[in-house]
Amino acid sequence: MQVNYFIIGIVVLIAMGIIILLVLRNRKDEKDFEKDSIEDAELVKRQDPDKD
């Protein structure tokens, strides 16, 4: 049985591309989530009369 290194290389490159894509999307989503939670916290502070 022979190992086809060309096919293995293509599969590894595709797998690395998918992993990089997922990591970049996760970072973007995390930044958006943090931004939204900060905006929500500021909105709650402005609307809470007990905090004044």
BELFEN-V788863 format. One record per residue. N is the residue number from 1. RES is the residue in one letter. SS is DSSP state (A for helix, B for strand, O for the rest). PHI is phi in degrees with one decimal (none if undefined). NEAR is the number of other C-alpha atoms within 8 Angstrom. Layout:
{{N & RES & SS & PHI & NEAR} {N & RES & SS & PHI & NEAR}}
This chain:
{{1 & M & O & none & 2} {2 & Q & O & -99.7 & 3} {3 & V & O & -95.4 & 4} {4 & N & O & -95.2 & 6} {5 & Y & A & -66.7 & 6} {6 & F & A & -64.1 & 6} {7 & I & A & -66.1 & 7} {8 & I & A & -60.9 & 8} {9 & G & A & -62.2 & 8} {10 & I & A & -63.5 & 8} {11 & V & A & -63.5 & 8} {12 & V & A & -64.9 & 8} {13 & L & A & -63.0 & 8} {14 & I & A & -65.0 & 8} {15 & A & A & -62.7 & 8} {16 & M & A & -64.3 & 8} {17 & G & A & -62.0 & 8} {18 & I & A & -64.9 & 8} {19 & I & A & -62.4 & 8} {20 & I & A & -62.9 & 8} {21 & L & A & -60.2 & 8} {22 & L & A & -65.3 & 8} {23 & V & A & -65.3 & 8} {24 & L & A & -64.7 & 8} {25 & R & A & -65.6 & 8} {26 & N & A & -64.7 & 8} {27 & R & A & -62.9 & 8} {28 & K & A & -63.4 & 8} {29 & D & A & -63.9 & 8} {30 & E & A & -66.3 & 8} {31 & K & A & -64.0 & 8} {32 & D & A & -63.2 & 8} {33 & F & A & -64.6 & 8} {34 & E & A & -63.1 & 8} {35 & K & A & -62.6 & 8} {36 & D & A & -64.6 & 8} {37 & S & A & -68.5 & 8} {38 & I & A & -67.3 & 8} {39 & E & A & -63.5 & 8} {40 & D & A & -65.5 & 8} {41 & A & A & -64.7 & 8} {42 & E & A & -65.9 & 8} {43 & L & A & -65.5 & 8} {44 & V & A & -66.6 & 8} {45 & K & A & -61.7 & 8} {46 & R & A & -70.9 & 7} {47 & Q & A & -93.0 & 6} {48 & D & O & -87.6 & 8} {49 & P & A & -71.2 & 6} {50 & D & A & -72.2 & 4} {51 & K & A & -80.4 & 5} {52 & D & O & -78.7 & 4}}
